[in-house]
């Protein structure tokens, strides 16, 4: 009999892995600071919890298409309910965009480093990931190099704005160069909600129907465990996503939670305020000890500690050991080891991080 | 002349009331004029007096006729004219009147930014604590009030409308000043008897017959932009609907 592994599609073995093992470690140590996953440290409000509890009583029923929720989300982007597809976190968009656009052998252009979930999802449909390094001098998108990498096999391009892990915004003129290629473009706005003063790129959709936006409630809204996200696109694009998404992909409870928090924007504003206050404090503290934090615009900060001679692995281990905080490991960039990423947690966890920075990197 | 068409399936009394209504609306009988006696009318119409009384009762209930004991039946509609509103595309009162060449006058009773309340918030898909611009107006033609209306618009978008001149078509303003295209409207119409405040706005006795219309109007994106509650005087408004061909239902196979 043929061994089981021979039945599997070949890319199941060749696709890179998105490792979530850190979650098990973090859940197992509830008193450790989780400053590594770009989570929101503030739990859902009572209003959200009540809305979920209320709808749970109807949990025996299949959900409908949630016209009300789609309309409310559409209003955020000056589009209608048919321009919004709901999903179970933007991770579902990341998966489905590959299945919508890529056939085996087709290419997906992405910058490097990027959010680690994108490459494996492309590879798991037999797609080829074309990674273009960020510019060496400022870690901005290397637009020229990305455009140069386009071949007839290129079927979708990714721009995260602000970018992950750098937290840097792309300029409109650069973004439009991608749009002008006519190749499907995903603009991931996962972290945009931390900057309500910066507008969404939704204005591009009318002119460029091949562009779509990916949104998640896992960040500023604090729904990483509740799971909720949505696509914004033309009706044709949204229809494609809805065809690829499973029916009933979002639970009634997630949708009720989403509507409750949309009806109570102060909840998000407070979470954003907490985050941005600590981002400023972190920046000051890191600069003070001679590290280079990147001007970040999400709930995370990429820190260049390569000048200290410490490796990423050493920094992470020390933070875990001395202050019981998890930091995010960042792979070597342009041959240099010693980058890490940090996300503000609760006040007390952040104070531990500041103490770690002072003690570990500060002058002895 | 035959008032009643025996081949017409519409009940005789309704054919008669339609005929009398037309006589009034065309100006043949003006306000205050008395109708011929019931005996005369039943002869003209070739029906018995019971049928005739039914027809008169219909028009009395609609506020068009008034019976006075021992004196006869009088016309009490204030103007022979009725406004026709076609339920075909979104059109404004201003446009309805223009078609008739009547001068429009609009009186603003109240305009303000208010909390939406559950029902309005639900219809306009706002958050329960959302705000709405509310505009309450009386629409008149030739000094006769025709409609009392309450318009609810999402406050976030339309707050500034409260500062604008609202004595004309709001649809024009929504289109021109807010760049919102009114793409479609869901409307329901039902009969009501006017309560005190609204009856007095329309210069009618309490409990007069009226049409109550609820319109929920959407923009091009299928987002609701206006909830409108309108009270149309029953004696002054005619709604016209054009229907397509009769559709023969085929045997539907029900699928789950």
Interface residues (C-beta under 8 A of the other chain):
Chain A: X68 X71 X72 X74 X75 X78 X79 X80 X81 X82 X83 X262 X263 X264
Chain B: X125 X127 X128 X129 X219 X220 X221 X222 X223 X224
